[in-house]
Amino acid sequence: MQKQDEVFGLIGQEEKRQSEGLELIPSENYVSEEVLKAMGSVLTNKYSEGYPGKRYYGGNENVDKIENLAIERAKKLFNADHANVQPHSGANANEAVYFAWCKPGDTILAMSLPAGGHLTHGSPVTRSAKIYSFVGYGVTESGDIDYDELERLAREKKPRIILVGYSAFMKLPDFDRVAKVAKEVSAETGEEILLMADMAHVAGLIAGGIHPNPLEHGFHVMTSTTHKTLRGPRGGIIVSKGKVGNPLKKCEHKLENVPTLIDRAVFPGTQGGPLEHVIAAKAVAFGEDLQPEFKTYAANIVKNAQVLADELKKTGFKLQGDGTENHLILADVKSSFRIDGKFYEAALDKVGLTLNANSLPTDKGAAFRPSGVRLGTPAMTTRGLGEEEMRILAGWMKQVAEICQKAGDEPGLEKYTDELAAIREGVRDLARQFPVPAIRPKDQ
Ligand SMILES: *Cc1c(COP(=O)(O)O)cnc(C)c1O
C-alpha cells in the first residue's frame, strides 16, 4: 500500500477535534458536504484572471458559468445591483473598497477597534492604516454605536467613507441614521461620501431576513466574509448598488459607478487570478442560503444566542450591552468572576469549549489580558443544538469560571484536573449527539 502523506493523518485529527468539541467562536461555522466538494475540485487548476466573458485566458467556458451563478445568487441574497465574488478574504474585500474610492491620505470614519471594530478598519499594524487616515467612533455605555460621536466626527473630519462594521458588537445598527449624516455632510462639502457596511459577522442573518440589510437603508456597498454566518468556504464578497459597467474600462469616480470601480479595484487593483474552486463553493453556499431552511437557521442562531445570554446572566455573568440582538455575546469575566479572558479561554479549551478572549470597550490601552470573552451560536446552531443545550452550556461555563476563580492562575488548574475532566466528558458526550456536517459518522 502506498504511504499516505502525514498531512492526511493530521486532517483526521482535526476532524476528531471538531467532532468532540463545541465551537463557540462566533466567526466560525461548518460547511455542507456539497460546499466541501466544490472546494476540493479541479477548478483549482484553472487560471481565470478577469471577469466572466472578459478573461485574459482561454478555456473559461465552464468557469464563467460558475462565477456567474455565484454573482447572481449573491445579488439575490442581498438585493444588490452588483456582486464581486473574487476577494480571497474579508480583509481583501475591505482593502479593495478603500482602494476603489479613496486616494492615499483620505479619511475613513469607522468603529474603533476597542469598541468592537475589526483590525482592517484602521488598526495601525495594517497596510490600510499606513495609506489612509482612519478616525474611530466608539460605543455608548449601553453597548450601542455612539451615533452622536459618529455625527460629530463626520462633520468635523469630512471622511470620504463612513464605515459601519464590527466583529464584537451585539446590537442592530441604525443604517438610516448614518445615511442621513452622510447626506448632510455631503451637501455641505459637495463631495460624495461612500457608505460602506462590513457585515462579515452578520451577513447570514441579513440573508436569512432577520437583520436589516444596509443596501436597503441607503448604503452603497456591503463587504462580507463568506465563511462565517453565510456558511460557505473561507473567502470574501462585495455587493453594491449602482450601474454595472465594463470592468476593463476606466470610469468616472462617482457613486453611481461604484460597482465598476470595485471590480477594477479587486482585479487588477489588488488581486491576481481568482480562486475559482472557492468561487464554486461560494455559489453552492449561496444556493443553500437562498433556501427557506436557511431563514429558520438564521432565526435559530439569534434565538439560541438570546437563550444563552439569559442563562449566562442568571448564573452571574455580566454581559456587554446586557444581552444580544444578533449571534454574538461579549461577557465581562473580570467583573463577574475576577478572572481574565485569556485564562478563562485556556481553561475552557481544556474541556472542549472553544471561544476567544476579547477586550471590552471599557478596557484601557493595549489589553494583553483582556477582561472579556467573545462567543456566539452560528456553529452550534448548524449542528442542531437548541435551547435545552444552551442551558447545559451556560452551566458548564459557570462551573469553569468558578474553577478558574479558585485556581487563581493556569498552573493552579492542576488541582482541578478531575473536575475539568468530568466536564470534558460531558462536552464530548453532547458533541457526539450533534455530528458535524460533512464529517462521516464513523469518524465522529
Ligand atoms: C472576520 C472579519 C473580517 C476579515 O475576514 P478575513 O476573511 O479573516 O480576512 C473583516 N471584517 C470583519 C468585520 C470581520 O468580522
The ligand as an SDF file (V2000), in Angstrom:
LIG
                    3D

 15 15  0  0  0  0  0  0  0  0999 V2000
  -13.7780   38.3960   10.0660 C   0  0  0  0  0  0  0  0  0  0  0  0
  -13.8700   39.8210    9.6610 C   0  0  0  0  0  0  0  0  0  0  0  0
  -13.0920   40.3290    8.6090 C   0  0  0  0  0  0  0  0  0  0  0  0
  -11.9250   39.6070    7.9960 C   0  0  0  0  0  0  0  0  0  0  0  0
  -12.1630   38.4810    7.3460 O   0  0  0  0  0  0  0  0  0  0  0  0
  -10.9250   37.5480    6.8810 P   0  0  0  0  0  0  0  0  0  0  0  0
  -11.5790   36.6430    5.9030 O   0  0  0  0  0  0  0  0  0  0  0  0
  -10.4040   36.9110    8.0940 O   0  0  0  0  0  0  0  0  0  0  0  0
   -9.9230   38.4420    6.2270 O   0  0  0  0  0  0  0  0  0  0  0  0
  -13.3230   41.6340    8.2120 C   0  0  0  0  0  0  0  0  0  0  0  0
  -14.2420   42.4040    8.8240 N   0  0  0  0  0  0  0  0  0  0  0  0
  -14.9660   41.9470    9.8620 C   0  0  0  0  0  0  0  0  0  0  0  0
  -15.9670   42.8530   10.4910 C   0  0  0  0  0  0  0  0  0  0  0  0
  -14.7950   40.6500   10.3160 C   0  0  0  0  0  0  0  0  0  0  0  0
  -15.5010   40.2290   11.3700 O   0  0  0  0  0  0  0  0  0  0  0  0
  1  2  1  0
  2  3  1  0
  2 14  2  0
  3  4  1  0
  3 10  2  0
  4  5  1  0
  5  6  1  0
  6  7  2  0
  6  8  1  0
  6  9  1  0
 10 11  1  0
 11 12  2  0
 12 13  1  0
 12 14  1  0
 14 15  1  0
M  END
$$$$
